[in-house]
Amino acid sequence: MQNLFFEKHDLVELANKYKTPLFVFSEDRLRQNIQAIKKGFEVSGIAYEINFAAKSFITQAMCKIAESEGICLDVASGGELYTALTAGVNPKILSLHGNNKSISELTMAIENHVGYIMVDSENELDRLNHLTQAFRQEVSVIFRIAPGVEAHTHELIQTGKQDTKFGLPLKTAKAVIAKTKAMPYINVEGIHCHIGSQIVDEDPFIKAAEKMLRLYKELLEDGFKLTRLNLGGGFGIAYLPEDEAFDVSHYIPKMVDGLKALAKTLDMALPIIMVEPGRYISATAGITLYTVGTIKEIPGIRTYISVDGGMADNPRPALYDAKYNARICNRPLTKENGKSVRVSGKACETDQLIDHIVLADPRIGDILVVEHTGAYGYTMSSNYNRLPRPAVVLLNDTKDEVIVERETYADLIKNDRIPTWLKERNV
């Protein structure tokens, strides 16, 4: 009986070698997903730039993969910026995002000469102006705009509406950007929008792109020498076999053709078009392996199987009611052995990974793979219940190697401190 494989690797062997829970990523698939986006642009014949949204999956190794593919990195915090810098990537390929960047984060970006700072608010612009004058250093910025386009996705990951914490409202954007004319070290390179995440419908992207190009034209007329139009990311993937996926090979040429036609109408040259895919690149390149530990049958209701991970390593089902597909790695599913179960985790919460799925007669000790967990699993993981975070393994052809070590119990308490009055008390 053959075990399931991911790329060229036996999943049961990986689980035995590295233990579970375990995040597993395919370098080949990461690169293939990047290449798919590149191809969509290259058939269009325009200048473009891909910024990988590192929040979906960031490690030092991932930063090196992105740089080697000739794409840039969108980092959204000091921690993500630090990871990229310590990986040794060229700071010029980095863009710092975030709706509430701290002084220390902005300072780190300025001192390390990152490519762009994505300005998210008028307050941030004022802080940045103060810092650039103190450093006497020019900084290239791109302004994030909320274009007022509602994407068809979960309400918690819609980010382009008028009522959002992200970006300048479209109505006030020009007035805020105009302030930079009196800021000697602020170099405005372009404008940006991001309307949401896990979107499979092209129409909201097209509407947002058209709105943004019109604003871009108005800013050119106001005297700004812009070069870039960043249309964000949010391209959705098929988490379940029956799901629809976003087709970049169709969307990108269609979007570019629409922008070319509008640019001609507006009598302007098409700027460099930037996109910021994260999930599209990382989700299908990653899986999570678990070991089945407990099986509980409630007669007439359902069967629960509990695994050795859960919401601590994948909070998306709890946050967004995210759906995943899973399979038993050491036993094929047949018509005879299929069993309807609920897959639960081990956290002291409802901790439901998969509400309902048919698996191959689950048994204690089985290895379970949950597919397409490469985005927002590792990066959103936590130590809830003081559970150590899993290791991350990268596959390259027939090679496999740890790129993030499994946390230990010692790691969990390394920052704990007992105050002196508790140490001295005789309990």
C-alpha positions in Angstrom: 0.0 0.0 0.0 1.6 3.3 -1.1 1.6 6.4 1.0 0.6 9.8 -0.3 3.4 11.9 -1.8 3.8 15.6 -2.0 6.1 16.4 -4.9 8.7 13.6 -4.7 8.4 13.0 -1.0 6.5 10.3 1.0 4.5 12.2 3.6 4.5 9.4 6.2 8.3 9.3 5.9 8.5 13.1 6.3 6.2 12.9 9.4 8.3 10.2 10.9 11.6 12.1 10.2 10.5 15.5 11.4 7.6 14.7 13.7 4.2 16.4 13.7 2.6 18.9 13.5 4.8 19.9 10.5 4.6 22.6 7.9 6.0 21.4 4.6 6.7 23.7 1.6 7.7 22.9 -2.0 10.3 25.3 -3.4 9.4 24.1 -6.9 5.7 25.0 -6.4 6.6 28.4 -5.0 8.7 29.2 -8.0 6.0 27.8 -10.4 3.4 30.1 -8.9 5.7 33.1 -9.3 6.4 32.1 -12.9 2.7 31.9 -13.6 2.2 35.6 -12.7 5.3 36.6 -14.6 4.0 34.9 -17.8 0.7 36.7 -17.4 2.5 40.0 -17.6 5.1 39.1 -20.2 2.5 38.2 -22.8 1.2 41.8 -22.3 4.4 43.5 -23.1 4.4 46.1 -20.4 6.7 47.1 -17.5 5.7 45.4 -14.3 6.9 44.5 -10.9 5.8 41.6 -8.6 5.9 42.3 -4.8 5.5 39.1 -2.8 3.2 39.8 0.2 5.5 38.3 2.8 2.7 38.3 5.5 1.4 35.1 3.8 4.6 33.2 4.4 7.9 34.7 5.5 11.1 33.0 6.6 14.7 33.9 5.7 14.6 31.1 3.1 11.5 32.4 1.5 13.1 35.8 1.2 16.0 34.3 -0.7 13.7 32.4 -3.0 11.8 35.6 -3.9 15.0 37.5 -4.5 16.4 34.7 -6.7 13.2 34.8 -8.8 13.7 38.5 -9.4 10.7 39.7 -7.5 10.3 42.1 -4.7 9.1 41.7 -1.1 6.2 43.6 0.6 6.9 43.5 4.4 4.3 44.7 6.8 6.1 45.2 10.1 9.5 45.7 11.7 9.8 41.9 12.3 9.1 41.1 8.6 11.6 43.8 7.6 14.2 42.4 10.0 13.7 38.9 8.6 14.3 40.1 5.1 17.3 42.2 6.0 19.0 39.4 8.0 18.4 37.0 5.1 20.7 39.3 3.2 18.4 40.5 0.4 18.9 43.8 -1.3 17.0 46.4 0.7 16.0 48.1 -2.6 13.6 45.2 -3.3 11.7 45.8 0.0 8.5 47.9 0.4 7.3 48.6 4.0 3.5 48.4 4.5 1.3 48.8 7.5 -1.5 51.0 8.7 0.2 52.0 12.0 3.9 52.0 11.4 5.9 52.9 14.5 8.7 55.5 14.6 11.2 52.6 15.1 9.8 50.7 12.1 10.0 53.8 9.9 13.5 54.5 11.2 14.6 51.0 10.4 13.3 51.4 6.8 15.0 54.7 6.3 18.3 53.6 7.8 18.4 50.5 5.6 17.4 52.4 2.4 14.4 50.2 1.5 12.9 50.6 -1.9 9.6 52.1 -0.9 7.5 53.1 2.1 3.8 52.6 1.4 2.3 55.6 3.2 -1.1 54.6 4.7 -2.3 57.8 6.4 -1.8 61.5 6.8 -0.5 61.0 10.3 2.1 58.6 9.0 3.1 61.1 6.3 3.8 63.7 9.0 5.9 61.3 11.0 7.8 60.3 7.9 8.4 63.9 7.0 9.8 64.7 10.4 12.2 61.6 10.3 13.4 62.3 6.7 14.3 65.9 7.7 16.1 64.6 10.8 18.1 62.1 8.7 18.4 64.5 5.8 17.6 61.5 3.6 15.3 61.2 0.6 12.7 58.5 0.8 10.6 57.1 -2.1 6.9 56.6 -1.1 3.8 55.2 -2.7 0.4 56.2 -1.2 -2.1 53.6 -0.4 -5.6 54.6 -1.4 -9.0 53.1 -0.4 -10.7 53.2 -3.8 -14.2 52.4 -2.4 -14.5 49.0 -4.3 -16.1 46.2 -2.4 -14.6 42.8 -3.2 -16.7 39.6 -3.1 -14.9 37.8 -0.2 -15.2 37.4 3.6 -16.0 40.8 5.2 -13.0 40.5 7.5 -10.6 40.5 4.5 -12.3 43.2 2.5 -9.8 46.1 2.6 -10.7 48.4 -0.2 -14.0 49.7 1.0 -14.5 53.3 2.1 -15.0 52.2 5.7 -11.6 50.6 6.3 -8.5 51.2 8.5 -6.3 50.9 5.4 -5.2 53.7 3.1 -6.3 57.3 2.3 -10.0 57.7 1.4 -10.3 58.4 -2.3 -12.0 61.8 -1.7 -9.2 63.1 0.5 -6.2 61.4 -1.2 -5.2 64.3 -3.5 -5.2 66.9 -0.7 -3.0 64.7 1.5 -0.6 63.8 -1.3 -0.3 67.6 -2.2 1.3 68.2 1.2 4.4 66.4 0.0 5.2 69.4 -2.3 6.4 71.2 0.9 8.4 68.1 2.1 11.9 68.2 0.6 12.8 64.6 1.3 9.6 62.8 0.3 9.7 61.5 -3.3 6.2 60.4 -4.5 6.7 57.5 -6.9 3.1 56.2 -7.2 -0.2 55.2 -5.7 -1.5 51.8 -4.4 -4.6 50.0 -3.6 -5.5 46.6 -2.2 -9.2 45.7 -2.2 -9.1 42.4 -0.2 -7.9 38.8 0.0 -9.0 35.5 -1.5 -10.9 37.1 -4.3 -11.8 35.0 -7.4 -13.9 37.5 -9.3 -12.1 39.7 -11.8 -14.6 42.6 -11.8 -13.7 44.3 -8.6 -10.0 44.3 -9.6 -10.9 45.8 -13.0 -13.0 48.5 -11.4 -10.3 49.4 -8.8 -7.6 49.5 -11.6 -9.7 51.9 -13.6 -10.4 54.2 -10.6 -6.7 54.2 -9.7 -5.5 55.0 -13.2 -7.8 58.0 -13.3 -6.5 59.3 -10.0 -2.9 58.6 -11.3 -3.7 60.9 -14.3 -5.0 63.6 -12.0 -1.9 63.5 -9.9 0.2 63.8 -13.1 -1.7 66.9 -14.0 -1.0 68.3 -10.5 2.7 68.1 -11.3 3.7 64.8 -9.7 6.3 62.7 -11.6 4.8 59.4 -10.8 6.2 56.1 -12.2 4.2 53.3 -10.6 0.7 52.1 -10.1 0.4 49.3 -7.5 -2.8 47.3 -7.8 -2.2 45.1 -4.7 -2.9 41.4 -4.5 -5.7 39.2 -3.1 -5.8 36.6 -5.9 -7.8 33.6 -4.6 -7.0 30.0 -4.8 -9.1 26.8 -4.8 -8.9 25.4 -1.2 -11.4 22.6 -2.0 -11.6 20.6 -5.2 -14.9 22.1 -6.2 -13.7 25.7 -5.5 -13.2 28.3 -8.2 -9.7 29.8 -8.4 -8.4 33.1 -9.7 -6.9 32.7 -13.2 -3.9 35.1 -13.5 -3.3 33.9 -17.1 -6.7 35.4 -18.0 -7.0 38.3 -15.6 -3.6 40.0 -16.1 -3.8 40.4 -19.9 -7.4 41.5 -19.6 -6.5 44.0 -16.9 -3.6 45.3 -18.9 -5.7 45.6 -22.1 -8.2 47.6 -20.1 -5.6 49.9 -18.7 -4.0 50.4 -22.1 -7.3 51.4 -23.6 -8.1 53.8 -20.7 -4.5 55.3 -20.8 -5.0 56.0 -24.5 -8.4 57.7 -23.7 -6.7 59.7 -21.0 -3.8 60.6 -23.3 -1.1 59.2 -21.0 1.6 56.6 -20.9 1.0 53.5 -19.0 3.0 53.4 -15.7 4.9 50.5 -14.3 2.2 48.1 -13.0 2.9 46.5 -9.6 1.0 43.6 -8.0 1.3 42.1 -4.5 0.3 38.4 -4.5 0.9 36.5 -1.3 -1.6 33.6 -1.0 -1.5 32.9 -4.7 2.3 32.2 -4.4 2.4 30.4 -1.1 -0.9 28.7 -0.4 -0.7 25.7 -2.8 3.0 25.3 -2.1 2.4 24.3 1.5 0.8 21.5 3.5 0.5 20.6 7.1 1.0 17.1 8.5 -0.7 16.0 11.7 -1.0 12.7 13.7 -4.4 11.4 14.7 -4.5 11.1 18.4 -8.1 10.6 19.6 -11.2 9.3 17.9 -14.6 10.0 19.5 -17.8 8.6 18.2 -21.1 10.1 19.3 -23.8 7.6 18.2 -26.3 9.2 15.8 -24.5 12.5 15.7 -20.9 12.5 14.4 -17.4 11.2 14.8 -14.6 13.5 15.9 -11.0 12.9 15.1 -8.5 15.0 17.0 -5.0 15.8 15.7 -1.9 17.1 17.4 -2.3 20.6 16.1 -5.2 22.9 15.3 -6.0 26.6 15.8 -2.5 27.4 17.2 -0.9 26.5 13.9 -3.9 27.4 11.6 -6.3 29.9 13.1 -8.0 30.6 9.7 -11.0 28.2 10.2 -11.7 30.0 13.5 -11.2 33.5 12.1 -12.7 33.3 8.7 -14.6 30.0 8.6 -11.9 28.9 6.1 -12.4 25.5 4.4 -9.7 22.9 3.7 -9.3 19.5 2.1 -7.5 16.7 4.0 -6.5 13.1 3.4 -5.1 10.2 5.4 -1.5 9.7 4.1 -1.1 6.1 4.9 -4.4 4.7 3.5 -6.1 5.4 0.2 -9.8 6.4 0.3 -12.1 3.9 -1.3 -15.9 3.5 -1.5 -15.7 0.8 1.2 -13.6 2.7 3.8 -14.9 6.2 3.6 -16.0 7.7 6.9 -17.6 11.1 7.6 -15.8 12.9 10.4 -15.1 16.3 11.9 -11.4 17.1 12.3 -10.6 18.9 15.5 -7.5 20.3 17.1 -6.1 19.9 20.6 -6.5 23.5 21.9 -8.9 24.2 24.7 -11.5 25.7 22.3 -13.9 24.3 19.8 -10.8 24.3 17.6 -12.5 22.9 14.5 -10.1 22.5 11.5 -12.6 20.8 9.2 -16.3 20.7 9.9 -17.1 17.7 7.7 -15.0 15.5 5.5 -15.0 11.9 4.4 -11.6 10.2 5.2 -10.3 6.7 4.8 -11.4 5.0 8.0 -9.3 7.2 10.4 -7.3 5.4 13.1 -5.2 6.5 16.0 -1.6 7.1 14.7 -2.6 7.9 11.2 -0.9 10.8 9.4 -3.3 13.4 8.2 -2.3 16.0 5.5 -4.3 19.2 5.3 -3.7 20.7 1.9 -3.0 24.3 0.7 -2.0 25.6 4.1 1.1 27.5 2.8 -0.5 30.9 3.4 -1.3 32.3 6.8 -0.7 29.1 8.7 2.8 29.4 9.9 2.7 33.2 9.9 -0.4 33.4 12.0 0.5 30.6 14.3 0.6 31.1 18.1 1.6 29.5 21.4 -2.0 29.3 22.7 -2.1 26.7 25.4 1.7 27.0 25.4 1.9 24.8 22.4 5.3 25.0 20.7 5.1 26.1 17.0 5.8 23.4 14.5 8.9 23.1 12.4 8.9 24.2 8.8 10.6 21.9 6.2 11.4 23.0 2.6 11.5 20.5 -0.3 13.6 20.9 -3.3 13.3 18.1 -5.8 14.4 15.1 -3.8 16.0 17.1 -1.0 14.3 18.1 2.3 15.6 20.4 5.0 14.4 22.3 8.1 14.1 26.1 7.5 12.5 26.8 10.8 13.3 24.7 13.9 10.5 23.3 16.0 10.0 25.3 19.1 10.7 23.6 22.5 9.2 24.0 25.9 12.4 26.0 26.8 11.5 28.4 24.0 8.1 29.0 25.5 9.5 30.3 28.8 12.7 32.0 27.5 11.2 35.5 27.9 9.3 34.7 31.2 10.5 36.6 34.3 9.4 36.0 37.9 9.4 39.3 39.9 11.6 39.5 43.0 8.7 39.7 45.4 7.4 36.3 44.2 10.8 34.8 44.3 11.3 35.9 47.9 7.9 34.9 49.1 7.8 31.6 50.9 4.9 29.8 49.3 
